[in-house]
Amino acid sequence: PVGLVYLAVAGADGVETIEKKLVPERKTFKAMASQAALNLLRVKLLTNPFHKTEV
């Protein structure tokens, strides 16, 4: 359907997917979809930070 987007982020602990229903106007949809994708990545990184390894 118009305005529907699926986003996913994958990591060592698996894949997280979300479904978002956004506005149908193309320009606004693209902006909102990219912001939702970046936010999903931000939340994933904050809850599962990179582990430092010794060299």
PDB file with one MODEL, atoms N, CA, C and O in Angstrom:
MODEL        1
ATOM      1  N   PRO A   1       0.812  -1.212   0.000  1.00  0.00           N
ATOM      2  CA  PRO A   1       0.000   0.000   0.000  1.00  0.00           C
ATOM      3  C   PRO A   1       0.852   1.272   0.000  1.00  0.00           C
ATOM      4  O   PRO A   1       1.996   1.264   0.454  1.00  0.00           O
ATOM      5  N   VAL A   2       0.305   2.315  -0.492  1.00  0.00           N
ATOM      6  CA  VAL A   2       0.999   3.600  -0.530  1.00  0.00           C
ATOM      7  C   VAL A   2       1.282   4.052   0.900  1.00  0.00           C
ATOM      8  O   VAL A   2       0.405   4.000   1.762  1.00  0.00           O
ATOM      9  N   GLY A   3       2.518   4.496   1.144  1.00  0.00           N
ATOM     10  CA  GLY A   3       2.896   4.980   2.465  1.00  0.00           C
ATOM     11  C   GLY A   3       3.418   3.919   3.406  1.00  0.00           C
ATOM     12  O   GLY A   3       3.692   4.216   4.569  1.00  0.00           O
ATOM     13  N   LEU A   4       3.566   2.687   2.941  1.00  0.00           N
ATOM     14  CA  LEU A   4       4.039   1.596   3.793  1.00  0.00           C
ATOM     15  C   LEU A   4       5.496   1.290   3.468  1.00  0.00           C
ATOM     16  O   LEU A   4       5.868   1.175   2.300  1.00  0.00           O
ATOM     17  N   VAL A   5       6.317   1.159   4.505  1.00  0.00           N
ATOM     18  CA  VAL A   5       7.727   0.836   4.310  1.00  0.00           C
ATOM     19  C   VAL A   5       8.152  -0.148   5.397  1.00  0.00           C
ATOM     20  O   VAL A   5       7.695  -0.076   6.538  1.00  0.00           O
ATOM     21  N   TYR A   6       9.028  -1.060   5.019  1.00  0.00           N
ATOM     22  CA  TYR A   6       9.615  -2.000   5.963  1.00  0.00           C
ATOM     23  C   TYR A   6      11.088  -1.655   6.108  1.00  0.00           C
ATOM     24  O   TYR A   6      11.778  -1.416   5.117  1.00  0.00           O
ATOM     25  N   LEU A   7      11.567  -1.630   7.347  1.00  0.00           N
ATOM     26  CA  LEU A   7      12.961  -1.319   7.630  1.00  0.00           C
ATOM     27  C   LEU A   7      13.550  -2.471   8.434  1.00  0.00           C
ATOM     28  O   LEU A   7      12.840  -3.141   9.185  1.00  0.00           O
ATOM     29  N   ALA A   8      14.847  -2.697   8.272  1.00  0.00           N
ATOM     30  CA  ALA A   8      15.505  -3.772   9.015  1.00  0.00           C
ATOM     31  C   ALA A   8      16.931  -3.373   9.344  1.00  0.00           C
ATOM     32  O   ALA A   8      17.573  -2.621   8.610  1.00  0.00           O
ATOM     33  N   VAL A   9      17.406  -3.889  10.454  1.00  0.00           N
ATOM     34  CA  VAL A   9      18.803  -3.733  10.834  1.00  0.00           C
ATOM     35  C   VAL A   9      19.269  -5.093  11.345  1.00  0.00           C
ATOM     36  O   VAL A   9      18.561  -5.763  12.097  1.00  0.00           O
ATOM     37  N   ALA A  10      20.470  -5.490  10.926  1.00  0.00           N
ATOM     38  CA  ALA A  10      21.006  -6.796  11.305  1.00  0.00           C
ATOM     39  C   ALA A  10      22.275  -6.622  12.116  1.00  0.00           C
ATOM     40  O   ALA A  10      23.064  -5.708  11.878  1.00  0.00           O
ATOM     41  N   GLY A  11      22.454  -7.499  13.061  1.00  0.00           N
ATOM     42  CA  GLY A  11      23.649  -7.483  13.888  1.00  0.00           C
ATOM     43  C   GLY A  11      23.974  -8.892  14.333  1.00  0.00           C
ATOM     44  O   GLY A  11      23.344  -9.855  13.895  1.00  0.00           O
ATOM     45  N   ALA A  12      24.958  -9.006  15.201  1.00  0.00           N
ATOM     46  CA  ALA A  12      25.383 -10.315  15.686  1.00  0.00           C
ATOM     47  C   ALA A  12      24.271 -11.033  16.443  1.00  0.00           C
ATOM     48  O   ALA A  12      24.254 -12.261  16.518  1.00  0.00           O
ATOM     49  N   ASP A  13      23.346 -10.261  17.000  1.00  0.00           N
ATOM     50  CA  ASP A  13      22.255 -10.858  17.775  1.00  0.00           C
ATOM     51  C   ASP A  13      20.995 -11.099  16.950  1.00  0.00           C
ATOM     52  O   ASP A  13      19.952 -11.441  17.508  1.00  0.00           O
ATOM     53  N   GLY A  14      21.075 -10.926  15.642  1.00  0.00           N
ATOM     54  CA  GLY A  14      19.933 -11.211  14.781  1.00  0.00           C
ATOM     55  C   GLY A  14      19.478 -10.010  13.972  1.00  0.00           C
ATOM     56  O   GLY A  14      20.190  -9.013  13.853  1.00  0.00           O
ATOM     57  N   VAL A  15      18.281 -10.126  13.419  1.00  0.00           N
ATOM     58  CA  VAL A  15      17.713  -9.093  12.559  1.00  0.00           C
ATOM     59  C   VAL A  15      16.471  -8.523  13.225  1.00  0.00           C
ATOM     60  O   VAL A  15      15.633  -9.267  13.735  1.00  0.00           O
ATOM     61  N   GLU A  16      16.354  -7.202  13.219  1.00  0.00           N
ATOM     62  CA  GLU A  16      15.160  -6.539  13.732  1.00  0.00           C
ATOM     63  C   GLU A  16      14.476  -5.842  12.566  1.00  0.00           C
ATOM     64  O   GLU A  16      15.118  -5.094  11.828  1.00  0.00           O
ATOM     65  N   THR A  17      13.201  -6.075  12.397  1.00  0.00           N
ATOM     66  CA  THR A  17      12.446  -5.431  11.323  1.00  0.00           C
ATOM     67  C   THR A  17      11.278  -4.661  11.922  1.00  0.00           C
ATOM     68  O   THR A  17      10.718  -5.038  12.951  1.00  0.00           O
ATOM     69  N   ILE A  18      10.928  -3.572  11.246  1.00  0.00           N
ATOM     70  CA  ILE A  18       9.761  -2.800  11.651  1.00  0.00           C
ATOM     71  C   ILE A  18       8.969  -2.412  10.410  1.00  0.00           C
ATOM     72  O   ILE A  18       9.510  -2.306   9.309  1.00  0.00           O
ATOM     73  N   GLU A  19       7.693  -2.208  10.617  1.00  0.00           N
ATOM     74  CA  GLU A  19       6.801  -1.748   9.559  1.00  0.00           C
ATOM     75  C   GLU A  19       6.336  -0.353   9.938  1.00  0.00           C
ATOM     76  O   GLU A  19       5.872  -0.138  11.058  1.00  0.00           O
ATOM     77  N   LYS A  20       6.455   0.596   9.021  1.00  0.00           N
ATOM     78  CA  LYS A  20       6.032   1.974   9.277  1.00  0.00           C
ATOM     79  C   LYS A  20       4.990   2.368   8.251  1.00  0.00           C
ATOM     80  O   LYS A  20       5.128   2.078   7.062  1.00  0.00           O
ATOM     81  N   LYS A  21       3.959   3.024   8.716  1.00  0.00           N
ATOM     82  CA  LYS A  21       2.950   3.598   7.824  1.00  0.00           C
ATOM     83  C   LYS A  21       3.150   5.103   7.849  1.00  0.00           C
ATOM     84  O   LYS A  21       2.932   5.756   8.869  1.00  0.00           O
ATOM     85  N   LEU A  22       3.568   5.643   6.714  1.00  0.00           N
ATOM     86  CA  LEU A  22       3.911   7.052   6.615  1.00  0.00           C
ATOM     87  C   LEU A  22       2.956   7.761   5.662  1.00  0.00           C
ATOM     88  O   LEU A  22       2.072   7.144   5.068  1.00  0.00           O
ATOM     89  N   VAL A  23       3.154   9.058   5.531  1.00  0.00           N
ATOM     90  CA  VAL A  23       2.308   9.845   4.632  1.00  0.00           C
ATOM     91  C   VAL A  23       2.573   9.451   3.184  1.00  0.00           C
ATOM     92  O   VAL A  23       3.693   9.062   2.853  1.00  0.00           O
ATOM     93  N   PRO A  24       1.573   9.543   2.317  1.00  0.00           N
ATOM     94  CA  PRO A  24       1.751   9.102   0.925  1.00  0.00           C
ATOM     95  C   PRO A  24       2.482  10.093   0.015  1.00  0.00           C
ATOM     96  O   PRO A  24       2.892   9.712  -1.082  1.00  0.00           O
ATOM     97  N   GLU A  25       2.659  11.348   0.432  1.00  0.00           N
ATOM     98  CA  GLU A  25       3.347  12.305  -0.435  1.00  0.00           C
ATOM     99  C   GLU A  25       4.809  11.895  -0.579  1.00  0.00           C
ATOM    100  O   GLU A  25       5.501  11.696   0.419  1.00  0.00           O
ATOM    101  N   ARG A  26       5.273  11.769  -1.804  1.00  0.00           N
ATOM    102  CA  ARG A  26       6.589  11.193  -2.096  1.00  0.00           C
ATOM    103  C   ARG A  26       7.740  11.891  -1.374  1.00  0.00           C
ATOM    104  O   ARG A  26       8.551  11.227  -0.729  1.00  0.00           O
ATOM    105  N   LYS A  27       7.823  13.203  -1.471  1.00  0.00           N
ATOM    106  CA  LYS A  27       8.951  13.924  -0.875  1.00  0.00           C
ATOM    107  C   LYS A  27       8.965  13.751   0.649  1.00  0.00           C
ATOM    108  O   LYS A  27      10.012  13.488   1.240  1.00  0.00           O
ATOM    109  N   THR A  28       7.808  13.898   1.267  1.00  0.00           N
ATOM    110  CA  THR A  28       7.715  13.730   2.716  1.00  0.00           C
ATOM    111  C   THR A  28       7.966  12.280   3.108  1.00  0.00           C
ATOM    112  O   THR A  28       8.628  12.014   4.111  1.00  0.00           O
ATOM    113  N   PHE A  29       7.445  11.343   2.325  1.00  0.00           N
ATOM    114  CA  PHE A  29       7.634   9.916   2.587  1.00  0.00           C
ATOM    115  C   PHE A  29       9.117   9.564   2.601  1.00  0.00           C
ATOM    116  O   PHE A  29       9.585   8.874   3.506  1.00  0.00           O
ATOM    117  N   LYS A  30       9.854  10.034   1.605  1.00  0.00           N
ATOM    118  CA  LYS A  30      11.286   9.725   1.518  1.00  0.00           C
ATOM    119  C   LYS A  30      12.033  10.266   2.726  1.00  0.00           C
ATOM    120  O   LYS A  30      12.899   9.587   3.277  1.00  0.00           O
ATOM    121  N   ALA A  31      11.704  11.480   3.138  1.00  0.00           N
ATOM    122  CA  ALA A  31      12.367  12.083   4.295  1.00  0.00           C
ATOM    123  C   ALA A  31      12.035  11.310   5.575  1.00  0.00           C
ATOM    124  O   ALA A  31      12.921  11.030   6.382  1.00  0.00           O
ATOM    125  N   MET A  32      10.770  10.973   5.754  1.00  0.00           N
ATOM    126  CA  MET A  32      10.360  10.259   6.961  1.00  0.00           C
ATOM    127  C   MET A  32      10.914   8.837   6.995  1.00  0.00           C
ATOM    128  O   MET A  32      11.288   8.346   8.060  1.00  0.00           O
ATOM    129  N   ALA A  33      10.969   8.177   5.850  1.00  0.00           N
ATOM    130  CA  ALA A  33      11.503   6.815   5.789  1.00  0.00           C
ATOM    131  C   ALA A  33      12.993   6.803   6.117  1.00  0.00           C
ATOM    132  O   ALA A  33      13.463   5.925   6.841  1.00  0.00           O
ATOM    133  N   SER A  34      13.733   7.767   5.592  1.00  0.00           N
ATOM    134  CA  SER A  34      15.170   7.807   5.885  1.00  0.00           C
ATOM    135  C   SER A  34      15.413   8.133   7.355  1.00  0.00           C
ATOM    136  O   SER A  34      16.330   7.580   7.962  1.00  0.00           O
ATOM    137  N   GLN A  35      14.609   9.021   7.937  1.00  0.00           N
ATOM    138  CA  GLN A  35      14.751   9.336   9.358  1.00  0.00           C
ATOM    139  C   GLN A  35      14.410   8.124  10.225  1.00  0.00           C
ATOM    140  O   GLN A  35      15.076   7.873  11.229  1.00  0.00           O
ATOM    141  N   ALA A  36      13.389   7.382   9.846  1.00  0.00           N
ATOM    142  CA  ALA A  36      13.017   6.177  10.595  1.00  0.00           C
ATOM    143  C   ALA A  36      14.128   5.132  10.523  1.00  0.00           C
ATOM    144  O   ALA A  36      14.418   4.465  11.517  1.00  0.00           O
ATOM    145  N   ALA A  37      14.751   4.986   9.354  1.00  0.00           N
ATOM    146  CA  ALA A  37      15.846   4.023   9.196  1.00  0.00           C
ATOM    147  C   ALA A  37      17.046   4.421  10.045  1.00  0.00           C
ATOM    148  O   ALA A  37      17.646   3.577  10.711  1.00  0.00           O
ATOM    149  N   LEU A  38      17.394   5.694  10.022  1.00  0.00           N
ATOM    150  CA  LEU A  38      18.518   6.164  10.833  1.00  0.00           C
ATOM    151  C   LEU A  38      18.224   6.021  12.323  1.00  0.00           C
ATOM    152  O   LEU A  38      19.119   5.694  13.102  1.00  0.00           O
ATOM    153  N   ASN A  39      16.992   6.261  12.719  1.00  0.00           N
ATOM    154  CA  ASN A  39      16.625   6.113  14.126  1.00  0.00           C
ATOM    155  C   ASN A  39      16.698   4.650  14.558  1.00  0.00           C
ATOM    156  O   ASN A  39      17.164   4.354  15.658  1.00  0.00           O
ATOM    157  N   LEU A  40      16.248   3.743  13.711  1.00  0.00           N
ATOM    158  CA  LEU A  40      16.342   2.314  14.019  1.00  0.00           C
ATOM    159  C   LEU A  40      17.802   1.910  14.221  1.00  0.00           C
ATOM    160  O   LEU A  40      18.121   1.180  15.159  1.00  0.00           O
ATOM    161  N   LEU A  41      18.676   2.380  13.354  1.00  0.00           N
ATOM    162  CA  LEU A  41      20.104   2.096  13.490  1.00  0.00           C
ATOM    163  C   LEU A  41      20.668   2.717  14.768  1.00  0.00           C
ATOM    164  O   LEU A  41      21.449   2.080  15.474  1.00  0.00           O
ATOM    165  N   ARG A  42      20.277   3.952  15.066  1.00  0.00           N
ATOM    166  CA  ARG A  42      20.747   4.644  16.278  1.00  0.00           C
ATOM    167  C   ARG A  42      20.360   3.859  17.529  1.00  0.00           C
ATOM    168  O   ARG A  42      21.191   3.636  18.409  1.00  0.00           O
ATOM    169  N   VAL A  43      19.110   3.445  17.604  1.00  0.00           N
ATOM    170  CA  VAL A  43      18.633   2.691  18.764  1.00  0.00           C
ATOM    171  C   VAL A  43      19.381   1.369  18.885  1.00  0.00           C
ATOM    172  O   VAL A  43      19.747   0.965  19.989  1.00  0.00           O
ATOM    173  N   LYS A  44      19.611   0.698  17.771  1.00  0.00           N
ATOM    174  CA  LYS A  44      20.338  -0.578  17.783  1.00  0.00           C
ATOM    175  C   LYS A  44      21.766  -0.384  18.300  1.00  0.00           C
ATOM    176  O   LYS A  44      22.254  -1.186  19.097  1.00  0.00           O
ATOM    177  N   LEU A  45      22.428   0.672  17.848  1.00  0.00           N
ATOM    178  CA  LEU A  45      23.798   0.927  18.291  1.00  0.00           C
ATOM    179  C   LEU A  45      23.853   1.314  19.767  1.00  0.00           C
ATOM    180  O   LEU A  45      24.795   0.944  20.468  1.00  0.00           O
ATOM    181  N   LEU A  46      22.864   2.046  20.238  1.00  0.00           N
ATOM    182  CA  LEU A  46      22.850   2.445  21.644  1.00  0.00           C
ATOM    183  C   LEU A  46      22.579   1.267  22.573  1.00  0.00           C
ATOM    184  O   LEU A  46      23.080   1.238  23.697  1.00  0.00           O
ATOM    185  N   THR A  47      21.799   0.305  22.120  1.00  0.00           N
ATOM    186  CA  THR A  47      21.474  -0.837  22.971  1.00  0.00           C
ATOM    187  C   THR A  47      22.470  -1.983  22.830  1.00  0.00           C
ATOM    188  O   THR A  47      22.524  -2.856  23.696  1.00  0.00           O
ATOM    189  N   ASN A  48      23.254  -1.997  21.762  1.00  0.00           N
ATOM    190  CA  ASN A  48      24.262  -3.037  21.530  1.00  0.00           C
ATOM    191  C   ASN A  48      25.551  -2.390  21.039  1.00  0.00           C
ATOM    192  O   ASN A  48      25.901  -2.522  19.866  1.00  0.00           O
ATOM    193  N   PRO A  49      26.264  -1.692  21.927  1.00  0.00           N
ATOM    194  CA  PRO A  49      27.471  -0.996  21.473  1.00  0.00           C
ATOM    195  C   PRO A  49      28.544  -1.966  20.982  1.00  0.00           C
ATOM    196  O   PRO A  49      28.560  -3.143  21.340  1.00  0.00           O
ATOM    197  N   PHE A  50      29.432  -1.436  20.157  1.00  0.00           N
ATOM    198  CA  PHE A  50      30.546  -2.235  19.659  1.00  0.00           C
ATOM    199  C   PHE A  50      31.428  -2.666  20.821  1.00  0.00           C
ATOM    200  O   PHE A  50      31.663  -1.902  21.757  1.00  0.00           O
ATOM    201  N   HIS A  51      31.906  -3.884  20.748  1.00  0.00           N
ATOM    202  CA  HIS A  51      32.818  -4.376  21.773  1.00  0.00           C
ATOM    203  C   HIS A  51      34.244  -4.068  21.337  1.00  0.00           C
ATOM    204  O   HIS A  51      34.629  -4.333  20.199  1.00  0.00           O
ATOM    205  N   LYS A  52      35.013  -3.509  22.248  1.00  0.00           N
ATOM    206  CA  LYS A  52      36.413  -3.229  21.940  1.00  0.00           C
ATOM    207  C   LYS A  52      37.204  -4.520  22.069  1.00  0.00           C
ATOM    208  O   LYS A  52      36.999  -5.307  22.994  1.00  0.00           O
ATOM    209  N   THR A  53      38.104  -4.719  21.130  1.00  0.00           N
ATOM    210  CA  THR A  53      38.960  -5.896  21.184  1.00  0.00           C
ATOM    211  C   THR A  53      40.397  -5.447  21.366  1.00  0.00           C
ATOM    212  O   THR A  53      40.797  -4.392  20.874  1.00  0.00           O
ATOM    213  N   GLU A  54      41.160  -6.245  22.069  1.00  0.00           N
ATOM    214  CA  GLU A  54      42.566  -5.922  22.275  1.00  0.00           C
ATOM    215  C   GLU A  54      43.374  -6.356  21.069  1.00  0.00           C
ATOM    216  O   GLU A  54      43.088  -7.378  20.445  1.00  0.00           O
ATOM    217  N   VAL A  55      44.377  -5.574  20.753  1.00  0.00           N
ATOM    218  CA  VAL A  55      45.240  -5.869  19.613  1.00  0.00           C
ATOM    219  C   VAL A  55      46.515  -6.499  20.089  1.00  0.00           C
ATOM    220  O   VAL A  55      47.382  -6.825  19.278  1.00  0.00           O
TER     221      VAL A  55
ENDMDL
END
